[in-house]
Each structure stands twice: as structure tokens, then as C-alpha cells.
Amino acid sequence: MEREIWRLDWLESIYELTSFKFQDNFVAKMANCISYRPFDTLVINYHYKVLFGFNYRYYIEVMKYLSPEECEIIKVWHKELEDYNLLINDDSDESIIIRDKLLISLLENGKLAVQKLLAILPNSEKRFLN
């Protein structure tokens, strides 16, 4: 049961980080919070509430929650999320430009990863990415 809950959280996080519709709704809900950065919060949730600071190797080899194939599919996208996460607390002008470029790449690579995951996931899990 623990594995299924973790996978649900993992898939929902991927959906949240790659769905324009979800992000638009999320931003609209947070419109009154001027200093709030919704996408940053989604990235932080992914790293700390889903991965708990562990790398994917832990979830493949120790916990057996992910397959090596699933990890390979999201490897590039996940690396970009790690890079983005490192920039979250940097409000410099350069950081903002880099974050914007990373965000575009994250969304593009995230959509590609989702399409590849949909091709290999069981039907019971595909619905969390749509």
C-alpha cells in the first residue's frame, strides 16, 4: 500500500509540473498572494514531499517503487527540476532569466516524459497523468 501511495504522489506531482491547465488554475487561486510563486512551490513539493530529499536510485534499488525504465524516461526532466530547485531562493536578475529558460525547457521535456510514461504505465496509473 505504501508503494501505491508514493506512486500516486509521484505521478500527481509530474502532472502538476507539466500541465498548463493545472498551473493556470493554481496561479488563479494564488492571485491574491503577491509574493507567492506557484511553480516554485510545486517544484519544492516534488523534491521534499515526494522524493523526501532522496535520489531516484533509492526509489529504484531500495524501495522498489520505480522501474529503471521509468527513471530513464524522466532523467533529463528531473535534472532540470534539480537545477531549477537550486535557483528558487536566488532573486537576482540573472537567476530570473535562467529560471525562465529552465521553466520553458522543463515544460517541454516534462510533456515528452509524460508521453513516454503513458506508453509504459499500467492503465490504473495513466489517469493520474491526464
N, C-alpha and C positions, 0 to 999 in steps of 0.2 A: 504493500500500500504506500509506503514512504516513497518508493521509486516513482509510482504513478503521480503522486502529488508534486514531486520535484519536476517531473517531465512536464506536467501541466503548467507549472510556474515558468519553466524554461520556454515552452512554446508560446505562452501568452506574452512573455517579455519580448520574444522575437517579433511577434505580431505587433505589439505596441511600438516597437522601434522601427518597423518597416511599413506601417500602414499610415498613409497620408490622412485618411479619413479619421482614424483614431486620434492622430496628433492634432488635427484641426479641432475636434471635439474637446480634447484635453486642454488645448490652448484657450478655447472659448470659455471653458469652466473656470480657468485661472485668470481671466481677463482683468479682474479687479486687483490682482496681486502684481503690482508694478515691478518688483524686484525678482519675481518668480521666473525661472527659466524651465519651462516644462520638459523640454527634451533632455536637459541636463539631469533632471530628476529621474527620468526613465532610464538613462544610462547608469546612474548611481544605483537605482533599484536592481538593474540587471546584474551589476557587479557584486553588490552586497546582500541583496535579498534572495537572489537566485544562486549565484556562484559562491557566496559567503567567503570571498577572497581566495578561493582555490582555483587552480587552473583546470583546464579540461582533462588533462591526463588523470587527475584524481577521480573525475566522474566516469572515466572510461575504465581504468585499471582497478581502482579500489572499490568504488561504489557500484560499478557495472550499470550505471544509469544511461550512458550513451554508447553508441557503437563508434568504432574508429571511422566508419564511413560518414556518420553524421557530423563528427568533429571535423573531418576533412572538408566537408561541404561548407561549413561556416568559419573555417580557419581565417580566411582573408578578412571577412566581415568582423569577426571577433577581434582581430589585431587592430583594426581601425577603431573599434569601440574602446579598446585599452588606450590607444593613443588619444582619443577624444577625452576619455576619463582623466588623463593626466593634465589636460588643458582646462578642465572645468573651473578650477579656482584661480585661473590666470585671466584677469580682466584687461590686459594690455591690448592695444590696438592690433598688434601683430597676432596675438592669440585669437582675437575675434575673427580675423581674416582666415587664419589657419583652420579654426573651428568651422567656419562656413564651408570651406573647401572639403574638409573631412565630412561634414554633415551631408553634403551632396553625394560624396562617394559612399558614405555609409548607407544612404537610402538606395542608391543604385545597386551596390553589392549585396545589401540586405534583401532586396527583391529577387536577385538572382539566387541567393541562398535559399530563400523560401520556395522558389520554384523547384529547385533541386531536392529540397527536403520533402516537398509534397509528392515527388516521384517515388520516394522510398519509405515514407512513413505508413504505418497501418491506418486504415480508414478511420479508426476510432480516435486518432490523434490529428488527422488532417484538418478537422473542423476548427481547431484552435488557431490555425494559421490563416483562415479565410475570413 
